[in-house]
Amino acid sequence: MNNILRWIDSFQRRHRSSSYLYGVIKKYGDDGCGSLAALLAYYGFLALFPLLLLLFTLLGLVFGNDVAFQQRVIHSALAQFPVVGRQLARPGGISSLKSTTAVGLVVSAAILLWGSLGVTQAGQRAMADVWNVAHAQRPGFLPRLGRSLAFLGVLALDVVVSTILAGFVTAGRPSTPAAIAVVVIGLAVNIPLFLLGFRFLTPRVIATSTLRQGAVFGALGWSLLQYGGTWLVTHELRHASQLYGYFASILGLMSFLYLAAVITLYAAESNVVRARGLYPRSLVAPPLTDADRAVLTALALQSRRRREQVVTTSFAEGDDTPDAAR
């Protein structure tokens, strides 16, 4: 078995594409991104419903008398979410939101802000961990708060644009060229939005030029997930029973948010691996590659909490144990 692993390891190291892919996967695990993705999904779930409530309240105030627009919203992807979707499907569901007062809007916005700060703070922590930025170099509370508010604007814009485009794809029976055009336009819009999101969440010590490739990968993965999730909701869950559809929607929503977080973190890791040349990595160690040593060193230096603190690392030559780093 060990000989087979050694052969696979040798093969992936010799080929640039496979070594790069494995380098991204390996670093994803080294940084504990599975736990970070779960944290993002959790806070994303808490922030989503206040966001939907605020958006649909604004729709009710602005488009309460537009019957055609109401029908498009009722049959869109967002309207299929539990609780919100069932209320909108009722007669006059959107029109009833016209009666919402300014106080209701302020309360909705406050709840949205409170719930969304968790996901933005978790996102900033995730990006700092992915880039192994030392704790001493990470921004303080007020700069993080400013970045969180800026990211919320990007997130709200992305939700609106993606939902409108997804509604065009799944509403009625659009022609194939029109559906393809909508998908391409959506991808073109998502790329700069992803780049902005990465910029607001990533510490300033990381150059913007190193974030571009991940923005493309993230936008592509998000678009596939968005349209795939929309198709599943509109064509499958609407035929389920009310009780089954409710639980399926909750589980589907959590899975959707987790997959979105996983895609985003993999896209971020692809930026790091490419920018720092962190490949090839060893599948079977020893020996460690230069990329292995660079990643392990970065993880050790990441723990530095004070600027006056000095952290050094070294590797014992010829030590075959996994904990050779000092």
Secondary structure, DSSP 8 states (H G I E B T S, - for coil): -HHHHHHHHHHHHHSHHHHHHHHHHHHHHHTTHHHHHHHHHHHHHHHHHHHHHHHHHHHHHHHTT-HHHHHHHHTSSGGGSTTHHHHHHSTTTTGGGGG--HHHHHHHHHHHHHHHHHHHHHHHHHHHHHTT--GGGS--HHHHHHHHHHHHHHHHHHHHHHHHHHHHHHSS---HHHHHHHHHHHHHHHHHHHHHHHHHHS-TTS-GGGGHHHHHHHHHHHHHHHHHHHHHHHHTGGGS-HHHHHHHHHHHHHHHHHHHHHHHHHHHHHHHHHHHT-----SS-SS--HHHHHHHHHHHHTT--STT------B-TT--STT-B-
